[in-house]
């Protein structure tokens, strides 16, 4: 007990001394925690034998962090990230693994070792990157969102990596002596876990057939989703009725611990499981209470985790081969930066976001320690190779705050070369506000103005505004999704708001804000597709126009006229189609569930089929009522 209290006092004291200075000098808390760990361990030698156990305990901070991130994401937002999760994240893991494997082969490692190193070094540090992005308020930038998508994909990728490593060991085991240190550590862990209910449960799972394990895994994941949706809210209501604040904290921690345990039980990432639970609870009325309960534990455990990384740096090996280790670390970072920059270009990231994405994910991650230990246990890596890999992982994590500092300097230089223009001062009001002056907004503005009505035009594209001004049409430069711009444009006095911006999320944001501020305002919004219509409908738009809908109906009318229908019949059928489709959109919007693919919504599918049959009947009736058919 005395030893534990002494170690806790040492770690807390080092953090209190070092971290505030690091933050004060703009280095960030992560570098401060790492420096505090180095001070406690390699410099002063005050770290005890409990450091390894402490690191496992502190890794729970990553689990809590992903749970809190899940609470900030609604299921719809996660569904919209699917292309980045699969495409961008998958491409990063595959391409980085391939590049680092080739690098390992060039250094003379056999292909099994090269591939193992490529797999483990392709991962980045979820803990450091997300903590730094949050501290620097970069999480909501395009580069921050892309980084988060890749980190989430990497957490998922750890599972197949753990499955592949034993297969890579098979050709090596015959010619490689067992690692005594790893074997002793594994034996100690087995002895430690040999008793108790958890060991009995693990033994039972080990004896399940493969289909049984798969079924149990799916059942646990489904239980997390369904339990979070149907059971968590009644539980929190029950606890809230007791008026005991500490019980809310107990329940929040119990929720996270239980989910983490169940995920580990079937060999899945506990961080991934708690992230899913957080997403499920994102719409809960208790979301803010849960976040307030969990956040202090998350910050404390993450700080402790970063300190244990600093403590664990093997200075003996580092000082004996400093050039080799630093060269390997910088080489690995350079390879990852190059791959990430290429992906940034392919996925059309711009300027600062591309560099944030590349430099932010250039380090190796905490899962590298797990994979290295496992690879040594399986005989893929020797003791020397494992120690070298862990040092590269540790050094790259230690350099991460410096990479973020480099990004900030680069961003400042880019901002100086391309200064952002201040928004225009809006000096007039109009009865109609038009947000967005692209090909859609231009037509609306021209029709309204030539009809004698005054308009105020806002757009964030300076080139478009300047082009309008050359033709004598006044517009104001500024982001119409910013509330202060809408207010300055006369939102309080306007009669109609036309939302014609290209960006889908910005359009939804403008409609939601305008409807909240002006319940009586008539809002006409441009939609990109049917799903966007539903989003705008729920946001509060009155009239929603799909940008290609009217032109498509006109094209269909020309087809009918050239297929033997009279002009009157083609016009009547087009009008019927227009009216029926608009009515159908309102019906279907009421059945649409945000975040759920429409092909999985049975009520939506059934209603859509019925509406199609009604449309066919209405078109036949409109044709029968035409003068030419009546005369027959």
C-alpha distance (Angstrom), angle and dihedral (degrees) to the residues before:
residue distance angle dihedral
X1 . . .
X2 3.80 . .
X3 3.81 90.6 .
X4 3.80 91.6 51.4
X5 3.81 92.4 49.5
X6 3.81 90.9 47.6
X7 3.82 92.3 50.9
X8 3.80 91.5 47.0
X9 3.80 90.8 50.5
X10 3.81 91.5 49.6
X11 3.81 94.1 49.9
X12 3.80 94.2 44.4
X13 3.79 92.4 45.4
X14 3.81 92.8 50.8
X15 3.80 91.0 48.8
X16 3.81 92.5 49.8
X17 3.80 91.0 50.0
X18 3.81 100.8 43.7
X19 3.82 110.1 27.3
X20 3.84 98.3 61.3
X21 3.81 89.9 52.3
X22 3.81 91.4 50.7
X23 3.80 91.4 50.5
X24 3.81 91.6 44.2
X25 3.80 91.0 55.9
X26 3.79 92.7 47.5
X27 3.82 96.2 -107.6
X28 3.81 95.4 120.4
X29 3.78 131.3 -120.7
X30 3.82 94.6 -87.8
X31 3.80 93.3 63.4
X32 3.80 88.1 44.7
X33 3.81 92.3 55.5
X34 3.81 91.5 46.0
X35 3.81 90.5 49.8
X36 3.81 90.6 48.4
X37 3.80 89.7 52.5
X38 3.81 91.6 50.1
X39 3.81 89.1 49.9
X40 3.81 92.3 51.3
X41 3.82 95.9 43.2
X42 3.80 121.1 25.5
X43 3.83 97.0 19.9
X44 3.83 104.1 42.0
X45 3.81 101.0 14.8
X46 3.80 93.2 -135.4
X47 3.81 97.0 133.5
X48 3.78 113.7 109.5
X49 3.78 132.4 -147.8
X50 3.81 89.4 -88.5
X51 3.82 92.4 75.0
X52 3.83 95.1 97.7
X53 3.82 92.4 50.5
X54 3.78 89.3 44.5
X55 3.80 91.1 54.1
X56 3.81 91.9 53.0
X57 3.80 88.9 50.5
X58 3.81 92.4 46.6
X59 3.82 91.9 50.8
X60 3.79 85.5 73.4
X61 3.81 85.3 76.7
X62 3.82 88.1 72.3
X63 3.81 88.9 54.0
X64 3.81 91.4 51.9
X65 3.80 91.3 46.4
X66 3.80 93.5 54.9
X67 3.80 90.2 46.4
X68 3.81 89.6 55.5
X69 3.80 91.4 46.7
X70 3.79 89.2 51.9
X71 3.82 88.8 53.8
X72 3.81 88.5 58.9
X73 3.82 93.1 52.9
X74 3.77 123.3 75.3
X75 3.83 115.8 -148.7
X76 3.82 89.3 -110.4
X77 3.80 90.8 56.7
X78 3.82 90.8 49.8
X79 3.81 90.9 49.8
X80 3.80 89.9 52.2
X81 3.83 88.2 55.0
X82 3.81 93.3 57.3
X83 3.82 94.9 102.5
X84 3.81 91.6 53.1
X85 3.80 92.2 44.6
X86 3.80 93.7 51.8
X87 3.79 102.4 27.4
X88 3.80 106.5 31.5
X89 3.81 97.1 29.9
X90 3.79 94.5 43.2
X91 3.80 92.5 47.0
X92 3.82 91.3 49.9
X93 3.82 93.6 53.2
X94 3.81 94.7 44.6
X95 3.82 98.3 43.0
X96 3.82 95.1 42.3
X97 3.81 91.2 48.1
X98 3.81 90.5 50.2
X99 3.82 93.6 48.2
X100 3.81 94.2 47.0
X101 3.81 91.4 45.3
X102 3.80 89.8 55.6
X103 3.79 88.2 48.6
X104 3.81 90.4 52.8
X105 3.80 91.2 50.3
X106 3.80 89.8 50.2
X107 3.82 89.0 54.1
X108 3.82 90.8 54.5
X109 3.81 102.8 -101.6
X110 3.80 118.7 141.0
X111 3.79 114.2 -104.8
X112 3.81 94.8 -104.6
X113 3.81 92.2 55.4
X114 3.81 91.7 42.1
X115 3.79 92.3 52.5
X116 3.82 91.7 46.0
X117 3.80 91.1 52.0
X118 3.81 90.3 45.3
X119 3.80 91.7 53.2
X120 3.80 96.6 47.9
X121 3.82 95.4 42.2
X122 3.82 93.1 47.7
X123 3.81 87.8 71.9
X124 3.80 121.3 86.9
X125 3.79 132.1 -149.4
X126 3.80 109.5 -86.6
X127 3.81 91.0 -174.8
X128 3.80 98.5 51.1
X129 3.80 98.1 37.7
X130 3.80 97.6 47.4
X131 3.80 92.8 42.6
X132 3.82 91.1 50.9
X133 3.80 93.7 44.5
X134 3.80 89.7 51.9
X135 3.81 93.5 47.1
X136 3.78 92.8 49.6
X137 3.84 93.6 42.7
X138 3.81 91.9 -120.0
X139 3.81 98.7 124.3
X140 3.81 94.3 95.6
X141 3.80 95.1 48.8
X142 3.80 119.2 100.4
X143 3.82 89.9 -109.6
X144 3.80 91.4 49.0
X145 3.81 93.2 50.2
X146 3.81 91.2 47.9
X147 3.82 90.4 49.6
X148 3.80 91.1 51.0
X149 3.82 91.3 50.2
X150 3.80 91.4 52.6
X151 3.82 93.0 46.3
X152 3.79 90.6 52.1
X153 3.81 90.7 49.8
X154 3.80 90.0 49.5
X155 3.81 91.2 53.6
X156 3.81 88.3 54.4
X157 3.82 91.4 45.7
X158 3.82 91.9 59.4
X159 3.82 89.0 74.8
X160 3.84 97.1 61.9
X161 3.81 89.7 39.5
X162 3.81 90.5 59.3
X163 3.81 88.0 50.3
X164 3.83 93.4 50.4
X165 3.82 99.2 48.0
X166 3.86 96.2 72.0
X167 3.82 89.2 52.9
X168 3.81 90.4 53.7
X169 3.81 89.3 52.4
X170 3.80 95.8 58.7
X171 3.84 97.7 82.2
X172 3.83 91.1 44.5
X173 3.79 104.0 45.4
X174 3.82 95.8 77.0
X175 3.79 93.5 58.3
X176 3.82 100.5 35.7
X177 3.79 127.7 80.4
X178 3.81 116.5 -131.5
X179 3.79 116.3 -96.7
X180 3.86 104.1 -111.7
X181 3.81 93.9 -157.5
X182 3.79 93.7 50.9
X183 3.79 93.1 43.0
X184 3.81 90.3 52.1
X185 3.82 91.3 48.1
X186 3.80 91.7 48.8
X187 3.81 91.4 47.9
X188 3.80 90.3 50.9
X189 3.78 91.3 50.2
X190 3.80 91.6 48.3
X191 3.81 91.0 50.0
X192 3.80 91.0 47.6
X193 3.80 91.9 51.6
X194 3.79 96.7 40.0
X195 3.76 95.8 98.6
X196 3.76 137.7 46.4
X197 3.83 135.6 51.4
X198 3.80 93.6 -67.2
X199 3.82 91.0 56.8
X200 3.82 90.7 48.5
X201 3.78 90.6 50.5
X202 3.82 92.5 48.2
X203 3.82 90.3 49.0
X204 3.81 90.0 52.1
X205 3.82 91.2 50.2
X206 3.83 90.9 48.5
X207 3.81 89.0 58.5
X208 3.80 94.2 51.1
X209 3.82 117.6 107.3
X210 3.85 115.5 -112.3
X211 3.80 92.5 -100.8
X212 3.82 89.0 51.7
X213 3.81 92.2 53.6
X214 3.80 90.4 48.2
X215 3.80 91.7 49.5
X216 3.83 91.1 47.8
X217 3.82 91.3 49.7
X218 3.81 92.8 50.7
X219 3.80 90.6 45.2
X220 3.81 91.9 52.9
X221 3.82 93.4 47.7
X222 3.82 90.7 47.2
X223 3.81 89.5 46.9
X224 3.81 91.0 53.4
X225 3.81 92.0 51.2
X226 3.81 96.4 43.0
X227 3.80 94.1 40.1
X228 3.79 91.5 50.1
X229 3.78 90.6 50.1
X230 3.80 101.7 41.7
X231 3.82 108.3 19.7
X232 3.82 106.8 32.5
X233 3.82 95.3 65.8
X234 3.83 96.2 50.8
X235 3.80 88.8 45.9
X236 3.80 93.1 52.8
X237 3.81 91.0 45.0
X238 3.81 89.4 53.1
X239 3.82 92.3 49.2
X240 3.80 92.2 43.9
X241 3.83 89.7 54.9
X242 3.83 89.1 59.4
X243 3.86 90.5 64.3
X244 3.80 92.2 -140.0
X245 3.83 109.0 132.2
X246 3.81 93.7 -164.7
X247 3.83 90.7 58.3
X248 3.79 89.6 61.6
X249 3.81 88.6 56.3
X250 3.80 90.8 47.6
X251 3.80 92.0 52.1
X252 3.83 93.0 46.5
X253 3.80 91.9 52.0
X254 3.80 91.9 43.2
X255 3.80 89.8 53.4
X256 3.80 93.3 52.5
X257 3.82 95.5 41.3
X258 3.80 93.8 48.7
X259 3.81 93.2 49.2
X260 3.82 91.9 46.7
X261 3.81 90.7 50.5
X262 3.82 93.5 48.7
X263 3.81 91.8 49.8
X264 3.81 92.7 48.5
X265 3.79 89.2 47.9
X266 3.80 91.4 66.4
X267 3.80 95.5 37.0
X268 3.80 98.3 -101.0
X269 3.79 128.4 130.6
X270 3.83 110.7 -85.7
X271 3.81 89.3 -152.8
X272 3.81 89.9 56.9
X273 3.80 91.8 50.1
X274 3.79 94.5 50.1
X275 3.81 90.1 45.8
X276 3.82 89.7 56.7
X277 3.81 89.8 48.2
X278 3.80 90.0 51.0
X279 3.81 91.2 52.1
X280 3.82 90.1 50.0
X281 3.82 90.1 52.6
X282 3.82 94.6 43.3
X283 3.81 91.8 100.5
X284 3.80 94.3 44.7
X285 3.79 119.3 118.0
X286 3.83 86.8 -132.7
X287 3.81 93.7 57.6
X288 3.82 95.2 106.2
X289 3.81 92.3 46.2
X290 3.82 91.5 51.5
X291 3.81 90.4 47.9
X292 3.81 91.7 51.0
X293 3.82 90.5 49.9
X294 3.81 96.4 48.9
X295 3.81 103.5 36.6
X296 3.87 98.3 77.8
X297 3.82 91.5 52.4
X298 3.79 90.9 47.5
X299 3.79 93.4 53.5
X300 3.81 93.8 46.6
X301 3.81 95.7 47.3
X302 3.81 94.3 44.4
X303 3.79 90.5 51.5
X304 3.78 89.6 50.0
X305 3.81 90.5 48.6
X306 3.81 92.7 53.6
X307 3.80 89.8 48.9
X308 3.82 92.3 52.7
X309 3.82 88.7 52.6
X310 3.80 88.8 55.8
X311 3.81 91.7 45.5
X312 3.81 91.5 50.7
X313 3.81 96.5 58.9
X314 3.82 107.7 120.2
X315 3.80 100.5 -134.2
X316 3.81 92.5 -179.6
X317 3.79 93.5 64.0
X318 3.80 91.0 35.5
X319 3.81 94.1 55.7
X320 3.80 92.7 42.5
X321 3.85 93.1 54.6
X322 3.82 106.0 18.2
X323 3.80 97.3 146.4
X324 3.82 93.9 47.6
X325 3.80 94.3 47.4
X326 3.79 95.1 43.9
X327 3.79 90.3 46.5
X328 3.81 92.2 50.8
X329 3.80 91.2 47.2
X330 3.80 94.8 48.4
X331 3.80 90.5 43.7
X332 3.79 91.4 52.7
X333 3.82 91.1 48.1
X334 3.82 91.0 48.7
X335 3.81 92.0 51.6
X336 3.80 92.3 49.2
X337 3.81 92.6 46.6
X338 3.82 90.5 51.6
X339 3.82 93.1 50.0
X340 3.81 92.4 45.5
X341 3.81 92.6 49.0
X342 3.80 90.5 52.5
X343 3.81 90.2 50.0
X344 3.80 89.4 47.7
X345 3.79 89.7 56.7
X346 3.81 93.3 44.8
X347 3.81 92.1 50.0
X348 3.83 91.2 45.6
X349 3.79 100.2 -115.1
X350 3.76 113.5 166.7
X351 3.81 132.8 -133.0
X352 3.81 112.6 -62.4
X353 3.80 93.6 19.3
X354 3.80 91.9 57.9
X355 3.80 92.2 51.5
X356 3.80 92.4 45.1
X357 3.80 88.7 52.5
X358 3.82 93.3 48.0
X359 3.80 100.6 42.4
X360 3.79 95.1 36.9
X361 3.82 94.5 57.7
X362 3.81 98.2 36.4
X363 3.83 96.3 102.7
X364 3.79 129.7 80.1
X365 3.80 117.9 -109.6
X366 3.77 145.4 -126.9
X367 3.80 90.8 -97.2
X368 3.81 85.3 65.9
X369 3.82 88.0 72.9
X370 3.80 90.6 52.4
X371 3.81 94.1 47.3
X372 3.82 92.4 44.7
X373 3.81 92.7 53.6
X374 3.79 91.1 45.2
X375 3.82 91.9 48.1
X376 3.81 90.3 52.3
X377 3.80 91.0 49.0
X378 3.80 90.0 51.3
X379 3.80 92.9 48.0
X380 3.82 96.9 -114.9
X381 3.81 93.9 117.0
X382 3.79 127.5 37.0
X383 3.79 121.2 -131.6
X384 3.83 91.9 -100.2
X385 3.81 92.8 47.8
X386 3.80 91.1 47.6
X387 3.81 92.7 50.6
X388 3.79 90.4 47.9
X389 3.82 91.7 50.0
X390 3.81 92.6 49.0
X391 3.80 91.1 50.6
X392 3.80 91.1 51.1
X393 3.80 89.4 50.3
X394 3.82 91.7 48.5
X395 3.81 94.7 46.3
X396 3.81 92.6 48.0
X397 3.81 90.1 51.3
X398 3.80 88.9 48.4
X399 3.83 90.0 53.2
X400 3.81 94.4 48.3
X401 3.82 96.5 90.2
X402 3.80 88.0 51.9
X403 3.81 89.3 52.8
X404 3.80 89.4 54.1
X405 3.80 89.8 49.3
X406 3.80 87.6 51.6
X407 3.80 89.4 51.5
X408 3.81 91.3 51.9
X409 3.80 91.7 51.7
X410 3.79 90.6 47.4
X411 3.81 91.0 48.5
X412 3.82 91.0 51.4
X413 3.79 90.9 50.4
X414 3.81 91.8 48.7
X415 3.80 90.0 48.1
X416 3.81 90.0 51.9
X417 3.80 91.5 51.1
X418 3.82 92.5 45.4
X419 3.80 106.0 27.5
X420 3.78 115.0 -165.8
X421 3.75 111.5 -116.7
X422 3.78 117.0 -122.0
X423 3.81 114.9 -113.5
X424 3.79 116.7 -97.0
X425 3.78 120.5 -100.1
X426 3.80 105.7 -111.9
X427 3.79 107.6 -135.3
X428 3.80 101.6 173.8
X429 3.78 140.5 51.9
X430 3.79 131.2 -144.3
X431 3.77 139.7 -170.2
X432 3.82 89.0 -119.8
X433 3.82 126.7 45.5
X434 3.81 115.9 -159.0
X435 3.80 114.4 -162.9
X436 3.80 107.6 -163.0
X437 3.80 127.3 22.0
X438 3.78 103.4 -155.1
X439 3.80 123.8 124.5
X440 3.82 90.3 -60.6
X441 3.80 99.1 44.3
X442 3.82 92.9 45.3
X443 3.80 92.7 61.7
X444 3.81 92.4 46.5
X445 3.81 92.2 48.1
X446 3.80 94.0 48.0
X447 3.81 93.5 49.5
X448 3.82 93.7 47.1
X449 3.82 95.8 44.8
X450 3.79 95.1 46.1
X451 3.80 87.1 51.6
X452 3.80 88.9 63.6
X453 3.82 99.6 -101.4
X454 3.81 123.9 128.5
X455 3.81 119.1 -121.7
X456 3.80 136.9 -172.1
X457 3.80 112.3 -149.1
X458 3.83 122.7 -156.6
X459 3.80 126.8 -175.3
X460 3.81 135.9 158.3
X461 3.83 92.5 -145.4
X462 3.80 107.3 91.7
X463 3.81 92.2 -168.6
X464 3.81 91.1 57.5
X465 3.81 91.6 48.9
X466 3.80 92.0 49.7
X467 3.83 91.3 48.6
X468 3.81 89.8 52.9
X469 3.78 91.4 49.7
X470 3.81 91.4 54.9
X471 3.81 87.7 60.9
X472 3.80 92.6 48.4
X473 3.83 96.5 -102.1
X474 3.80 113.8 131.2
X475 3.78 120.1 -138.1
X476 3.79 136.7 160.6
X477 3.79 126.9 -125.8
X478 3.82 114.9 -129.7
X479 3.79 142.7 98.6
X480 3.83 106.6 -81.5
X481 3.82 90.6 -158.7
X482 3.81 89.1 68.9
X483 3.81 110.0 94.3
X484 3.81 93.4 -141.1
X485 3.82 91.2 57.4
X486 3.81 92.1 52.3
X487 3.78 90.4 46.8
X488 3.80 91.4 50.6
X489 3.80 90.3 48.6
X490 3.80 89.5 60.5
X491 3.79 104.2 -95.9
X492 3.81 90.1 158.9
X493 3.83 93.1 57.6
X494 3.83 103.4 30.6
X495 3.79 121.1 108.7
X496 3.80 98.9 -157.6
X497 3.81 133.4 26.0
X498 3.80 118.8 -160.8
X499 3.83 113.0 -160.4
X500 3.81 106.6 -160.1
X501 3.83 102.7 150.1
X502 3.80 118.9 137.5
X503 3.80 97.6 -133.3
X504 3.79 112.2 87.8
X505 3.82 97.0 -151.0
X506 3.80 92.7 45.9
X507 3.81 90.0 52.6
X508 3.81 91.4 52.2
X509 3.80 90.6 46.2
X510 3.83 93.2 51.5
X511 3.81 92.6 48.6
X512 3.80 93.4 48.0
X513 3.80 92.9 49.4
X514 3.79 94.8 44.5
X515 3.80 92.7 48.1
X516 3.80 91.3 48.6
X517 3.80 92.7 49.9
X518 3.81 97.5 38.4
X519 3.82 114.1 27.8
X520 3.83 88.7 174.9
X521 3.81 96.5 52.0
X522 3.81 118.0 111.9
X523 3.81 108.8 -130.1
X524 3.80 123.2 -162.1
X525 3.81 111.5 -170.3
X526 3.78 135.7 -172.7
X527 3.82 115.7 -133.1
X528 3.78 127.0 -161.2
X529 3.83 96.4 -151.4
X530 3.80 143.4 -16.2
X531 3.82 95.1 -76.7
X532 3.80 89.7 51.4
X533 3.83 87.8 53.1
X534 3.80 89.2 58.1
X535 3.80 92.2 48.5
X536 3.81 92.2 50.4
X537 3.79 90.6 45.2
X538 3.80 90.7 55.6
X539 3.80 90.7 43.8
X540 3.82 89.6 59.0
X541 3.83 109.1 -98.2
X542 3.83 116.6 155.4
X543 3.80 101.7 -157.6
X544 3.79 119.3 24.8
X545 3.79 121.7 -169.2
X546 3.78 123.2 -167.2
X547 3.77 104.6 -139.0
X548 3.83 96.1 -129.0
X549 3.81 98.8 30.2
X550 3.82 100.8 94.1
X551 3.80 93.5 41.8
X552 3.82 90.0 49.6
X553 3.82 91.2 52.4
X554 3.81 90.2 50.0
X555 3.82 90.1 50.8
X556 3.81 89.5 49.9
X557 3.82 89.9 50.4
X558 3.82 90.5 55.2
X559 3.81 89.0 51.1
X560 3.84 91.3 52.7
X561 3.81 92.0 48.8
X562 3.79 91.0 52.7
X563 3.80 92.6 47.3
X564 3.80 95.7 62.5
X565 3.81 104.4 -82.6
X566 3.79 118.5 125.9
X567 3.79 120.4 -113.4
X568 3.81 89.5 -108.3
X569 3.82 92.4 50.9
X570 3.81 92.7 46.9
X571 3.81 91.3 48.1
X572 3.81 92.5 47.0
X573 3.80 93.3 48.8
X574 3.81 91.1 47.0
X575 3.79 91.0 50.9
X576 3.81 91.6 48.1
X577 3.79 90.6 49.3
X578 3.83 90.3 49.7
X579 3.80 94.1 51.0
X580 3.79 95.1 43.1
X581 3.80 93.9 47.3
X582 3.81 93.1 50.4
X583 3.81 90.7 50.0
X584 3.82 89.9 47.2
X585 3.81 91.2 52.1
X586 3.81 90.2 57.2
X587 3.83 90.7 49.3
X588 3.79 93.7 48.5
X589 3.80 93.4 43.7
X590 3.80 88.6 62.8
X591 3.84 90.2 55.0
X592 3.81 96.8 42.7
X593 3.83 114.3 108.8
X594 3.84 115.7 -154.0
X595 3.80 112.0 -119.0
X596 3.82 94.3 15.1
X597 3.83 117.9 107.0
X598 3.79 109.3 -119.7
X599 3.81 91.9 -128.6
X600 3.82 88.0 64.7
X601 3.81 94.1 49.3
X602 3.81 104.6 91.0
X603 3.82 95.0 -174.7
X604 3.80 89.3 53.2
X605 3.83 92.2 48.3
X606 3.83 93.5 48.8
X607 3.79 92.5 49.0
X608 3.82 92.5 46.2
X609 3.82 90.4 53.5
X610 3.80 91.5 49.5
X611 3.81 91.5 48.6
X612 3.82 90.1 51.6
X613 3.80 90.0 54.2
X614 3.82 90.3 47.9
X615 3.80 90.0 50.3
X616 3.79 92.5 52.0
X617 3.82 90.5 50.4
X618 3.81 92.2 48.1
X619 3.81 92.3 50.5
X620 3.80 91.6 51.8
X621 3.82 90.3 49.2
X622 3.80 92.5 49.8
X623 3.80 89.1 51.5
X624 3.83 92.2 50.2
X625 3.81 90.2 52.9
X626 3.81 94.5 55.9
X627 3.87 115.9 115.3
X628 3.81 92.4 -120.4
X629 3.82 93.0 54.4
X630 3.83 91.8 42.2
X631 3.80 89.8 54.9
X632 3.79 90.1 54.2
